[in-house]
Every structure is written in structure tokens, then in C-alpha cells.
């Protein structure tokens, strides 16, 4: 599932779509990470804008005591082919102490109707609260 990519940048691989194009890598033109930490739970929002202007939003809730575990995850694709579903963790990375913002990353399958639709790899990134 992994192609040539820069390990310091996220990537999204479309595993299947309605045009029978499989294993197509989407070009990410911009992305943002935000979230919060409350005790032993961190919540992270990842917003990706891909080459065709569509947006993929990923929401993760990570519980750690002491091993990090994906408690819940949801995703949505907005644009001409809107869809959404749950997130399944293939690997999860977590760094951060009590006095600093946690960093969350890993490899995830984005499920649509219980089937993998996208594969996402996210390098460790600090999550910071959204300031409006």
C-alpha cells in the first residue's frame, strides 16, 4: 500500500472509486491539524485539500493509558463525490507529555460501508487548539 513518498508529509491513497481507478495517490495541496487534549484523551482534526478542490476531513479520538489507542474515528469527503465513514487504525503514533501539546500520527484506513476506501499516512504533528 505504500508508494514513494516523503515520510515528513502526509499522503492519501484512494483504494477504489466508482471509475474503477484503484490505488491512485491523491495530491494534497494543503492541510491543517488542530485539536485538544483533556487528561488521557486527545482529539485531533485533520483537514486535507486535494488536487481537485475536494476536502477530506479526519477526526480522531485517541485514548492513552499508557498505550495510545484509537477510541473513535470518523472521516468525510466533501465535493462532487461526497461520502463518509469510520476510521480503522493500522498503526498509531503518539508523543507528548502533560506540559506540551501532544503529537499524533499513524496509518489509517478510511472505511466506506465497512470497506476500505482510502489509506492515509500521517506523520507525527503537534495538535494545537483552534484559535478563532
C-alpha positions in Angstrom: 0.0 0.0 0.0 2.9 2.3 0.4 4.4 4.1 -2.6 7.3 6.5 -2.9 6.5 9.4 -0.6 8.2 11.9 1.7 7.8 10.5 5.2 7.6 14.0 6.6 4.4 14.7 4.7 1.0 13.0 4.8 -0.3 11.1 1.8 -3.7 9.8 0.8 -4.2 6.7 -1.4 -7.6 6.1 -3.0 -8.1 2.3 -2.8 -11.2 2.2 -5.0 -13.6 4.5 -6.7 -16.6 4.4 -9.0 -14.4 4.7 -12.1 -12.5 1.5 -11.1 -9.3 3.5 -10.6 -7.5 1.6 -7.8 -4.5 2.6 -5.7 -4.4 6.2 -7.0 -2.5 8.7 -4.9 -4.2 12.0 -4.3 -2.1 15.2 -4.4 -2.5 17.1 -1.1 -2.3 20.8 -1.8 -2.9 22.0 1.7 -3.7 20.5 5.2 -4.2 21.7 8.7 -4.1 20.0 12.1 -6.0 21.1 15.2 -7.3 19.5 18.4 -7.3 19.4 22.1 -6.1 17.3 25.0 -8.0 16.5 28.2 -6.3 14.2 30.6 -5.8 10.8 28.9 -7.8 11.7 25.7 -6.7 13.7 22.7 -9.0 14.8 19.9 -7.5 15.7 16.5 -9.0 17.2 13.4 -7.1 16.9 10.1 -8.4 18.9 7.1 -6.9 18.0 3.7 -7.5 19.8 0.5 -6.7 17.6 -2.5 -5.8 18.4 -6.2 -9.4 18.6 -7.4 -10.5 21.0 -4.6 -12.3 18.3 -2.7 -11.7 18.2 1.1 -11.2 15.2 3.3 -11.7 15.8 7.0 -10.5 13.2 9.5 -11.5 13.3 13.2 -9.6 11.0 15.7 -10.1 10.5 19.4 -7.1 8.9 21.0 -7.1 7.4 24.5 -3.9 6.5 26.2 -3.2 4.7 29.5 -0.3 4.3 28.8 -0.6 2.8 25.3 -2.3 5.0 22.7 -5.5 3.5 21.2 -7.9 4.9 18.7 -11.1 5.2 20.6 -13.1 6.5 17.7 -12.5 8.0 14.2 -14.7 9.4 11.5 -14.0 10.9 8.1 -15.8 12.8 5.4 -15.2 13.8 1.8 -16.9 16.9 0.6 -17.2 17.9 -3.0 -18.8 16.3 -6.1 -18.4 12.8 -4.7 -19.3 13.3 -1.0 -19.1 10.3 1.3 -18.1 9.4 4.8 -17.4 6.6 7.3 -15.3 5.3 10.1 -11.6 5.2 10.6 -9.6 2.0 11.3 -6.1 2.4 12.8 -3.4 0.3 11.2 -0.7 1.9 13.3 -0.9 4.8 15.8 1.9 7.1 17.0 1.7 9.4 19.9 4.2 11.7 21.6 3.7 14.3 24.3 3.8 14.9 28.0 1.4 16.7 30.3 3.0 20.1 29.8 3.1 20.2 26.0 0.8 19.7 23.0 0.6 16.0 22.0 1.6 14.8 18.6 -0.5 12.2 16.8 0.3 10.4 13.6 0.0 7.0 12.1 -1.5 4.9 9.2 -5.3 4.7 8.9 -7.9 3.1 6.6 -10.9 5.2 5.9 -13.9 2.9 5.6 -17.0 3.4 3.5 -19.7 0.9 4.2 -17.2 -1.2 6.1 -14.8 -1.4 3.1 -11.5 0.5 2.9 -11.9 3.5 0.5 -8.8 5.4 1.3 -5.5 4.7 3.0 -3.9 7.7 4.9 -0.4 8.1 6.3 0.1 11.0 8.7 3.5 11.9 10.2 3.6 13.0 13.8 2.3 16.5 14.1 1.6 18.5 17.2 -2.1 19.2 17.7 -3.0 22.6 19.0 -6.3 24.1 20.0 -8.1 26.1 17.3 -7.9 29.8 17.9 -10.7 31.7 16.3 
